[in-house]
Amino acid sequence: MIEKFYFNIIMIILGGAIGATARFTISQFIDKHLTTQFPVGIFLVNIIGCFFIGLIMSLFQNKLLVNEVFRFFLVIGFLGSLTTFSTFAFDNFNLFNMKNFTFLFLNLFVTNLLGIIMVFLGIKSVKLFT
């Protein structure tokens, strides 16, 4: 049991390393070839990640894909590192499907608002100490 746990952790680490590298490489490549202030590269990475988490999780939920190691590597590791936005979108989709519109709204609104506030506070914290 312990060996399986550590093997799963290794799969997450490997998938995460590849996902983070892919996010950086793809977004840099796209942004290098476009001249806009909008972050097109990371936007496309996030949207593509959403498609793939929907596709892969649907394959698991419909028992068309059952290899747990593959899920750890690809979904948690690779896609989780490629974009946490895909997980956020999938969670919101589930809330929508459950018709839990209160939690859906709260998750969409509060996560984004608090995220922006926390970025602001992080920046202000650095300015406070420098």
PLY file of the C-alpha trace (Angstrom):
ply
format ascii 1.0
element vertex 130
property float x
property float y
property float z
element edge 129
property int vertex1
property int vertex2
end_header
0.00 0.00 0.00
2.78 2.43 0.94
4.69 1.60 -2.26
1.60 2.43 -4.34
1.26 5.76 -2.52
4.86 6.73 -3.27
4.57 5.56 -6.86
1.50 7.79 -7.29
3.45 10.71 -5.80
6.25 10.09 -8.29
3.72 10.03 -11.15
2.29 13.37 -9.95
5.78 14.87 -9.73
6.70 13.69 -13.23
3.42 14.89 -14.72
3.75 18.20 -12.87
7.27 18.80 -14.17
6.16 18.14 -17.74
3.00 20.25 -17.32
4.85 23.23 -15.86
7.43 23.05 -18.64
4.68 22.81 -21.26
2.83 25.80 -19.77
5.98 27.93 -19.85
7.08 26.81 -23.31
3.69 27.09 -25.01
2.73 30.42 -23.47
6.16 31.94 -24.20
6.08 30.71 -27.79
2.61 32.15 -28.43
3.30 35.46 -26.69
6.59 35.83 -28.59
4.73 35.69 -31.90
1.87 38.01 -30.94
2.05 41.67 -30.04
-0.70 42.33 -27.55
-0.96 43.19 -23.89
-3.54 40.42 -23.41
-1.85 37.25 -22.12
-2.93 35.11 -25.08
-0.43 32.34 -24.36
-1.58 31.51 -20.85
-5.21 32.11 -21.88
-4.92 29.44 -24.58
-3.10 27.07 -22.22
-5.92 27.47 -19.68
-8.66 26.90 -22.27
-6.90 23.87 -23.77
-6.38 22.48 -20.26
-10.12 22.85 -19.61
-10.91 20.83 -22.71
-8.52 18.05 -21.75
-9.65 17.81 -18.12
-13.24 17.53 -19.36
-12.27 14.88 -21.88
-10.10 12.80 -19.54
-12.36 13.02 -16.48
-15.31 12.01 -18.66
-13.35 8.98 -19.84
-12.73 8.04 -16.19
-16.31 8.69 -15.10
-17.65 6.57 -17.96
-15.16 3.78 -17.17
-13.56 4.11 -20.61
-10.28 4.83 -18.86
-9.58 3.10 -15.57
-5.83 3.21 -15.03
-5.48 5.14 -11.76
-1.76 5.76 -12.37
-2.64 7.49 -15.64
-5.08 9.75 -13.77
-2.44 10.70 -11.20
0.13 11.42 -13.90
-2.08 13.17 -16.43
-4.88 14.86 -14.50
-3.33 15.72 -11.15
0.27 16.08 -12.31
0.31 17.27 -15.92
-2.98 19.17 -16.18
-2.79 20.35 -12.58
0.57 21.90 -13.36
-0.29 22.98 -16.89
-3.23 24.94 -15.53
-5.03 25.01 -12.21
-7.73 26.84 -14.10
-8.88 23.55 -15.62
-9.58 22.13 -12.17
-11.38 25.33 -11.20
-13.53 25.10 -14.34
-14.27 21.40 -13.74
-15.33 22.07 -10.14
-17.64 24.84 -11.32
-19.07 22.58 -14.01
-19.87 19.99 -11.34
-21.57 22.63 -9.18
-23.61 23.69 -12.23
-24.59 20.07 -12.96
-25.68 19.61 -9.34
-27.73 22.79 -9.75
-25.92 24.24 -6.77
-26.01 27.76 -8.15
-25.28 29.40 -4.81
-21.94 27.58 -4.45
-21.28 28.02 -8.17
-21.68 31.79 -7.88
-19.69 31.90 -4.65
-16.85 29.87 -6.13
-16.73 31.92 -9.34
-17.07 35.31 -7.71
-15.28 34.85 -4.41
-12.33 32.93 -5.83
-11.69 35.55 -8.50
-12.27 38.54 -6.22
-10.19 37.14 -3.37
-7.50 36.06 -5.82
-7.15 39.60 -7.11
-7.21 41.00 -3.55
-4.52 38.54 -2.44
-2.30 39.47 -5.39
-2.72 43.11 -4.38
-1.91 42.30 -0.72
1.14 40.29 -1.75
2.45 43.21 -3.79
1.73 45.65 -0.94
3.47 43.34 1.55
6.67 43.42 -0.47
6.47 47.22 -0.79
5.97 47.45 2.98
9.26 45.67 3.68
11.39 47.16 0.90
0 1
1 2
2 3
3 4
4 5
5 6
6 7
7 8
8 9
9 10
10 11
11 12
12 13
13 14
14 15
15 16
16 17
17 18
18 19
19 20
20 21
21 22
22 23
23 24
24 25
25 26
26 27
27 28
28 29
29 30
30 31
31 32
32 33
33 34
34 35
35 36
36 37
37 38
38 39
39 40
40 41
41 42
42 43
43 44
44 45
45 46
46 47
47 48
48 49
49 50
50 51
51 52
52 53
53 54
54 55
55 56
56 57
57 58
58 59
59 60
60 61
61 62
62 63
63 64
64 65
65 66
66 67
67 68
68 69
69 70
70 71
71 72
72 73
73 74
74 75
75 76
76 77
77 78
78 79
79 80
80 81
81 82
82 83
83 84
84 85
85 86
86 87
87 88
88 89
89 90
90 91
91 92
92 93
93 94
94 95
95 96
96 97
97 98
98 99
99 100
100 101
101 102
102 103
103 104
104 105
105 106
106 107
107 108
108 109
109 110
110 111
111 112
112 113
113 114
114 115
115 116
116 117
117 118
118 119
119 120
120 121
121 122
122 123
123 124
124 125
125 126
126 127
127 128
128 129
